[in-house]
Amino acid sequence: MGKKNIIISEGNRPFWQRIIAALIYTCIIIFLIMFFTDYKFTTNATHIKNSFSLLEMALILLPTALGFSVVRDWHFDLSKKKYKIVYCIGPLQFGSWITLPEIEYVSVFKQPKANGEYIYETNLWYNKNKHFNILESDGIEPVFEMGKSVSTILNVKLLDATVPNAYKWVDV
């Protein structure tokens, strides 16, 4: 294993998602400015701030904005046996180092959702039956690409568990 530090990235968000996130962040900033400067709306002598505060609207919009803008990167420092998931919002990055357990294999599988559709996941397995998830996606391609990359980097096997009860090892 020649590489000691590895970064796997989800890449950039699609342009349309970045536009939506920018619009929502703009609304949040406007609502916060209006809240802190005590800007008052008046509609039929009713004060909107009394029924639904601008601060609450900003806080309600924040998870939506984050959903359209957060990108995850996985950083592996194999020489120190640590990893971290870095959440990136533009130039801001958040994440902390965690000790990497001895990975036995990587699996890719599909999980049914309540609405009858599926979500695909890439998991790293250790200690026989323990695992942690490194990627979830509605599409199978990004999950398989992540599984192949990580299994190659960590020099472990990749298990295709996308078909229930028909698991198979994949050559990478």
N, C-alpha and C positions, 0 to 999 in steps of 0.2 A: 504494500500500500504506500505509494509515493507521496500522495497528498496528505497534509496534516490538517489543513483548514479548508472546509468546503461550505459554499453558500448555495442553497437551492431557493429559487425565487418563483413566486406565482407570476411575476412579470408586472406589467402595467395594467391598470383597469382600462376597459374599452373607453374610447373618447366620449361616447354618449353618457356613460356612467360618471365620468369626471365632470361633465357639464351639469348633470343633475345634482351632483354633490356640491359643486360650486354655487349653484342657485340656492340650495338649501342652507349652506353655510352663510351665504349672504343674508338670507332671511333671518337666520339665528343672530347674526351680528346686528342687524337692524332692530330686531326685537329686544336684544340686550341694551342697545343704546337708548331705545325708547323707554325701557324699564328704568334704567339708571338715571335718565334725565327727566323722569316723571312726565313724559309726553302723554297727553290725554286725548283719547278718541271720544267723540260724542256722536251718538246715534239716537235720535228721538229722546234726547235728554238722559240717555243711559250711558253709563261709563263702562266700556268693555273690560277695563282693567279689574273691575269688581267681580265680574262673572268668570273670567278666564284670564289670568294674568299673563302678561307678555313673557315673564320669566318661565312660566309653565309651558307656554307654546315653544319657547326656545329649547327647553329641556326635552319636550316630546319629539321635536324634530331632530335632535342630536343623534339618536341611534340610527335613524334613517340615513342621515348624512354619512355617518361612519360606515354603514353597510355599503354605500356606494363608493367609498374612498379608501378603505383600509386594504392594504396588501400585506400578505404574510411572507416572510422569508425565514428559512431554516438555516441556522449557522451551526456547523459541526466543527469542534476543535478536537480532532481525534487524538492528538498528542496528549491532551489533558483529559480525554474521555468526558467531554462536556458538550452540551448543545443548548441552543436557545431558539425560541420562536420569536422573531422580531416583527412587531406590528408597525407598519409604516403608514403614516398619513402625511403625504407630501414629504417635506424634509424632516419631519418629526419621526423618531423611532423609539419604540418601547419594547423591552424584553430583558430577561435576566437568565444567567447561565444556570443550567441544571445538570447534575451528574448523569451521564449516559450509561444506562445499564448495558450488560453484555447482550447484544441483539442476536437472537437466534435465526430469525427470518423476517421477511417483509410479506405482508398479505394485501391483496386487493380484493374487495368484495362489495356486493351490493346489498343495501339495506332497504326494506320496504318502508315507505312513508304512509301516513294515515290516509292520504288521498288516493292511494293505489299506485302512485309513481314510485321511483326508486332514487336513492342517493348512493353514490359510490364513495368508498373510503379506502385510504391507504393507511395501514397500521404497521407499527414495528412491534414485534413480539419478543418477549424476554421471560426468563424464569418459568418456562413451560407454558403457562396460561395467562400471563399478564401482557398487556399491550398499551400503547398510546397511539393516538390518531395524529397523523401529520397533514392529512388533506381530506377534505370532503368536497364533492362536486356533483352536479346533476349529470355531467357527461363522463363517460368511461375513459376517454382518451387522456385527459390530464392526470387522472388518477393512475393509469397504467404507466404513463411517462414518469411520474414521480416515483412509483414503485420500482421501475427499472433503474432509474438514476440512483436511488438510495440503496438498492440491493447491490448494484455495481460498486458504489462508493464504499459501502460497509463490507463488501465481499461476503454476502450471505445470499441464501436462496430466495426466490420470489414465488409466492403461492397465489395462484389464480383461484379465488373462491367466489367468483361472480355467478356461478351456477350452483344452486344449493345441492349438496350431497354429491357433487361431481368435481371436487377440488383437484387441481393438477399443478405440478411444479412447472414453472416457465423457465426456459433457457434465456439468459440475458447476455 
